[in-house]
Amino acid sequence: MFEGIKNGWDLIKSAIRVFTHHPKLLIPLLVVWLIYAPIILYLTYGFNWKALSLVQIFLFVFVIILFFALLLGFSCSIVLELIQQAESGQKMSLRKAFSHTLFHNLLKIIPIVIIWTIIWFLLLLLQVIFAKAKSKERSSLTAENAAKTLAGYRDFSVSRAFFEALEKGVRMVVFLILPAIAWENLSFEKAIKKGIGVFKVHLLEFVAGFILTWAAAAIIFIPPALLFYISEEFEMPLPTFVWMITIIYIAFAWSFSVYLEQMFCAELYLWHLKWEKQIEEEKKLGKPLSKLGDVKRPSILDEVPELLEK
């Protein structure tokens, strides 16, 4: 158990170190946020939900979730392509990563995204059903309200926290499946089987990564959370520029939080590939099988092309 936690912690530390050397890995997620933010604000403050029937609302929400899931899946594939470039002895190129994702990975990603969307939609539906009736509506779009909406600032609820944890878990499993497409060029069915297989075999590492990435996100969002608390508790109006700076901070905080999830899953998968290769050789030689921790963890920064064969 402790070995799994240690392995998970090592992967998180590695993800942070990789970011300090390759900050361009954050660019795909920042682009996603720039698309996501105005849509969320429009749907919250500008869209006329009352004009739709219940069935239309369900269909519309499903399409929105599908779009967001596709954006996240696409951005994750770009990050994976950048990692593959580094692990194949090439220079990281966003243009090549985008092109390869668009023309080679996208068709295989779409079925996974559809399954992800269905699960995401069902979890959201259950969250609405189990949520308390009371709700706070922000009547007008202000810089402060925009910041709170984009940060997901709401009153704590056990049921909401539970469903958000499930959504995060499903998202990270998807991030664990996508490397099978980007790196091993597996089919849709084989990619799901491989990704879930990695999840099952390294469950302790996955759980450790889940908890640690959640904790990291909680720490990252402390500054805006304190600002929201002070503003509401002490009824202290703050200048618009403070909220604009907060929104910019939230953009980077959200992007980095999701980056940690993507990078953790990518590096766990990469480590699994190296471990898988070693135990295959040990089986042939009749040697005792190594644990994951017995295999030297691959690193994007060590300049050893782990994916050169792939």
C-alpha positions as CSV (number, residue, x, y, z in Angstrom):
1,M,0.0,0.0,0.0
2,F,2.7,2.4,1.0
3,E,4.6,1.6,-2.1
4,G,1.6,2.5,-4.2
5,I,1.3,5.9,-2.4
6,K,5.0,6.5,-2.9
7,N,4.8,5.7,-6.6
8,G,1.8,8.0,-7.0
9,W,3.7,10.8,-5.1
10,D,6.7,10.3,-7.3
11,L,4.6,10.7,-10.5
12,I,3.0,13.9,-9.2
13,K,6.5,15.4,-8.4
14,S,7.6,14.3,-11.8
15,A,4.6,16.0,-13.5
16,I,5.5,19.3,-11.7
17,R,9.1,19.1,-12.7
18,V,8.2,18.4,-16.3
19,F,6.0,21.5,-16.3
20,T,8.9,23.7,-15.1
21,H,11.0,22.5,-18.1
22,H,8.2,22.3,-20.7
23,P,5.5,25.0,-19.8
24,K,4.1,24.6,-23.4
25,L,2.4,21.5,-22.2
26,L,-0.1,23.8,-20.5
27,I,-1.0,25.6,-23.7
28,P,-3.6,23.1,-25.0
29,L,-5.5,23.3,-21.7
30,L,-5.4,27.1,-21.6
31,V,-6.9,27.1,-25.1
32,V,-9.7,24.7,-23.8
33,W,-10.3,27.1,-20.9
34,L,-10.6,30.1,-23.3
35,I,-13.3,28.3,-25.2
36,Y,-15.0,26.9,-22.0
37,A,-15.1,30.1,-20.0
38,P,-17.3,32.3,-22.3
39,I,-19.6,29.4,-23.0
40,I,-20.2,28.8,-19.3
41,L,-20.8,32.5,-18.6
42,Y,-23.2,32.8,-21.5
43,L,-25.1,29.7,-20.4
44,T,-25.2,31.0,-16.8
45,Y,-26.2,34.6,-17.4
46,G,-27.3,35.1,-21.0
47,F,-29.1,31.9,-22.2
48,N,-32.8,31.7,-21.9
49,W,-33.3,28.2,-20.4
50,K,-37.1,28.8,-19.9
51,A,-37.6,28.8,-23.6
52,L,-36.7,25.1,-23.8
53,S,-38.8,22.1,-22.8
54,L,-37.4,19.5,-20.4
55,V,-36.4,17.2,-23.2
56,Q,-34.7,20.0,-25.1
57,I,-32.8,21.0,-22.0
58,F,-31.5,17.4,-21.6
59,L,-30.5,17.2,-25.2
60,F,-28.8,20.6,-25.1
61,V,-26.9,19.8,-21.9
62,F,-25.8,16.5,-23.4
63,V,-24.4,18.3,-26.5
64,I,-22.6,20.8,-24.3
65,I,-21.0,18.1,-22.2
66,L,-20.1,16.2,-25.4
67,F,-18.4,19.3,-26.7
68,F,-16.4,19.9,-23.4
69,A,-15.4,16.2,-23.2
70,L,-14.2,16.3,-26.8
71,L,-12.2,19.4,-26.1
72,L,-10.5,17.8,-23.0
73,G,-9.9,14.6,-24.9
74,F,-8.4,16.5,-27.8
75,S,-6.2,18.5,-25.5
76,C,-5.1,15.4,-23.7
77,S,-4.1,13.8,-27.0
78,I,-2.0,16.8,-27.9
79,V,-0.2,16.6,-24.6
80,L,0.4,12.9,-25.2
81,E,1.8,13.6,-28.7
82,L,4.1,16.2,-27.2
83,I,5.3,13.6,-24.6
84,Q,5.8,11.0,-27.4
85,Q,7.9,13.5,-29.4
86,A,10.1,14.0,-26.3
87,E,10.2,10.2,-25.6
88,S,11.1,9.5,-29.2
89,G,14.1,11.8,-29.3
90,Q,12.3,14.6,-31.1
91,K,11.8,18.2,-30.3
92,M,8.4,19.1,-28.9
93,S,6.2,20.7,-31.6
94,L,2.6,21.9,-30.8
95,R,1.9,22.2,-34.6
96,K,2.8,18.5,-35.2
97,A,1.0,17.4,-32.1
98,F,-2.2,19.2,-33.1
99,S,-1.9,17.8,-36.7
100,H,-1.4,14.2,-35.6
101,T,-4.2,14.4,-33.1
102,L,-6.6,15.9,-35.7
103,F,-5.8,13.5,-38.6
104,H,-4.8,10.3,-36.8
105,N,-6.2,10.1,-33.3
106,L,-9.5,12.0,-33.4
107,L,-11.7,9.3,-35.0
108,K,-10.5,6.8,-32.4
109,I,-11.0,9.3,-29.6
110,I,-14.6,10.1,-30.5
111,P,-16.2,6.8,-29.4
112,I,-14.4,7.1,-26.0
113,V,-15.6,10.7,-25.7
114,I,-19.2,9.6,-26.3
115,I,-19.0,7.0,-23.6
116,W,-17.4,9.5,-21.3
117,T,-20.2,12.0,-22.1
118,I,-22.9,9.5,-21.3
119,I,-21.4,8.8,-17.9
120,W,-20.7,12.4,-17.2
121,F,-24.3,13.3,-18.2
122,L,-25.8,10.6,-16.0
123,L,-23.7,11.7,-13.0
124,L,-24.8,15.3,-13.5
125,L,-28.4,14.2,-13.7
126,L,-28.0,12.2,-10.4
127,Q,-26.3,15.2,-8.9
128,V,-29.3,17.4,-9.8
129,I,-31.8,14.8,-8.4
130,F,-30.0,14.5,-5.1
131,A,-29.1,18.2,-4.7
132,K,-31.0,20.3,-2.2
133,A,-33.8,22.5,-3.6
134,K,-32.3,25.8,-2.6
135,S,-30.1,27.6,-5.1
136,K,-28.5,30.9,-5.4
137,E,-29.0,32.7,-8.7
138,R,-26.7,35.4,-9.7
139,S,-29.0,37.8,-11.5
140,S,-26.4,39.8,-13.4
141,L,-23.0,39.2,-15.0
142,T,-20.3,41.1,-13.1
143,A,-16.6,40.5,-12.9
144,E,-17.1,39.1,-9.4
145,N,-19.9,36.8,-10.4
146,A,-17.9,35.6,-13.4
147,A,-14.9,34.8,-11.3
148,K,-17.1,32.8,-8.8
149,T,-18.9,30.9,-11.7
150,L,-15.6,30.0,-13.4
151,A,-14.1,28.9,-10.2
152,G,-17.1,26.7,-9.3
153,Y,-17.6,28.6,-6.0
154,R,-20.6,27.2,-4.3
155,D,-21.8,26.2,-0.8
156,F,-20.4,22.8,0.2
157,S,-22.6,19.8,-0.3
158,V,-21.7,16.2,0.5
159,S,-23.7,14.9,-2.4
160,R,-22.1,17.4,-4.8
161,A,-18.6,16.5,-3.6
162,F,-19.3,12.8,-4.0
163,F,-20.5,13.2,-7.6
164,E,-17.7,15.6,-8.5
165,A,-15.2,13.0,-7.2
166,L,-16.9,10.4,-9.4
167,E,-16.6,12.7,-12.4
168,K,-12.9,13.3,-11.6
169,G,-12.3,9.5,-11.3
170,V,-14.0,8.8,-14.7
171,R,-12.0,11.7,-16.3
172,M,-8.7,10.3,-15.0
173,V,-9.6,6.8,-16.3
174,V,-10.2,8.3,-19.7
175,F,-6.8,10.0,-19.5
176,L,-5.4,6.6,-18.8
177,I,-7.1,5.1,-21.9
178,L,-6.0,7.8,-24.4
179,P,-2.2,6.9,-24.3
180,A,-3.1,3.5,-25.8
181,I,-4.4,5.4,-28.9
182,A,-1.8,8.1,-29.0
183,W,1.3,5.9,-28.3
184,E,0.4,2.4,-29.2
185,N,-2.1,3.1,-32.0
186,L,-4.6,0.6,-30.6
187,S,-8.2,0.4,-31.7
188,F,-11.0,1.8,-29.7
189,E,-11.9,-1.5,-28.0
190,K,-8.3,-2.5,-27.3
191,A,-7.5,1.0,-26.0
192,I,-10.3,0.8,-23.5
193,K,-9.2,-2.7,-22.4
194,K,-5.6,-1.6,-22.1
195,G,-6.4,1.6,-20.1
196,I,-8.7,-0.2,-17.7
197,G,-6.2,-2.9,-17.3
198,V,-3.5,-0.4,-16.3
199,F,-6.1,1.1,-13.9
200,K,-6.8,-2.3,-12.3
201,V,-3.1,-3.4,-12.0
202,H,-1.9,-0.1,-10.5
203,L,-5.0,0.7,-8.5
204,L,-3.1,2.0,-5.5
205,E,-1.0,4.3,-7.6
206,F,-4.2,5.6,-9.3
207,V,-5.9,6.2,-6.0
208,A,-2.8,8.0,-4.7
209,G,-2.7,10.1,-7.8
210,F,-6.5,10.9,-7.5
211,I,-6.1,12.1,-3.9
212,L,-2.9,14.0,-4.6
213,T,-4.2,15.8,-7.7
214,W,-7.3,16.7,-5.7
215,A,-5.2,18.1,-2.9
216,A,-3.1,20.0,-5.3
217,A,-6.1,21.6,-6.9
218,A,-7.5,22.5,-3.5
219,I,-4.3,24.3,-2.6
220,I,-4.1,26.0,-6.0
221,F,-7.6,27.4,-5.6
222,I,-7.0,28.7,-2.0
223,P,-6.2,32.4,-3.1
224,P,-9.5,32.9,-5.1
225,A,-11.5,31.0,-2.4
226,L,-10.2,33.3,0.3
227,L,-11.0,36.3,-1.9
228,F,-14.6,35.1,-2.4
229,Y,-15.0,34.4,1.3
230,I,-13.7,37.8,2.4
231,S,-15.9,39.5,-0.2
232,E,-19.1,37.8,1.0
233,E,-18.4,37.5,4.7
234,F,-17.3,41.1,5.2
235,E,-19.4,42.5,2.4
236,M,-16.3,44.2,1.0
237,P,-16.7,45.4,-2.5
238,L,-13.4,45.0,-4.5
239,P,-12.4,46.8,-7.7
240,T,-13.1,45.2,-11.0
241,F,-9.5,44.9,-11.9
242,V,-9.0,42.6,-8.8
243,W,-11.7,40.2,-10.1
244,M,-10.2,40.3,-13.6
245,I,-6.8,39.3,-12.2
246,T,-8.6,36.6,-10.3
247,I,-10.2,35.3,-13.5
248,I,-6.8,35.1,-15.1
249,Y,-5.4,33.3,-12.1
250,I,-8.4,30.8,-12.3
251,A,-7.6,30.1,-15.9
252,F,-4.1,29.0,-15.0
253,A,-5.2,27.3,-11.9
254,W,-7.8,25.2,-13.7
255,S,-5.4,24.4,-16.6
256,F,-2.6,23.3,-14.2
257,S,-5.0,21.2,-12.1
258,V,-6.2,19.3,-15.2
259,Y,-2.6,19.1,-16.5
260,L,-1.6,17.3,-13.3
261,E,-4.3,14.7,-13.9
262,Q,-3.3,14.3,-17.6
263,M,0.4,14.1,-16.9
264,F,0.0,11.8,-13.9
265,C,-2.0,9.3,-16.0
266,A,0.4,9.6,-18.9
267,E,3.4,9.0,-16.8
268,L,1.7,6.1,-15.0
269,Y,0.9,4.5,-18.4
270,L,4.5,5.1,-19.6
271,W,5.9,3.5,-16.4
272,H,3.4,0.6,-17.0
273,L,4.8,0.0,-20.5
274,K,8.3,-0.2,-19.2
275,W,7.3,-2.5,-16.4
276,E,5.2,-4.7,-18.8
277,K,8.2,-5.1,-21.1
278,Q,10.5,-6.1,-18.1
279,I,8.1,-8.7,-16.7
280,E,7.7,-10.3,-20.2
281,E,11.4,-10.8,-20.3
282,E,11.4,-12.1,-16.7
283,K,8.7,-14.6,-17.7
284,K,10.7,-15.9,-20.6
285,L,13.8,-16.4,-18.3
286,G,11.8,-17.9,-15.5
287,K,12.8,-15.1,-13.1
288,P,10.6,-13.7,-10.2
289,L,8.3,-10.9,-11.6
290,S,9.2,-7.3,-10.6
291,K,6.8,-4.9,-9.0
292,L,6.2,-1.5,-10.6
293,G,8.4,0.1,-8.0
294,D,11.3,-2.2,-8.9
295,V,11.4,-0.8,-12.4
296,K,13.1,2.5,-12.8
297,R,10.5,5.2,-13.4
298,P,10.8,6.7,-16.9
299,S,11.1,10.5,-17.1
300,I,10.6,12.9,-19.9
301,L,13.5,14.9,-18.5
302,D,16.1,12.1,-18.6
303,E,16.4,12.3,-22.4
304,V,16.0,8.5,-22.7
305,P,13.7,7.8,-25.6
306,E,11.3,5.3,-23.9
307,L,8.8,5.4,-26.7
308,L,11.2,5.2,-29.6
309,E,10.1,1.7,-30.5
310,K,6.4,2.7,-30.3
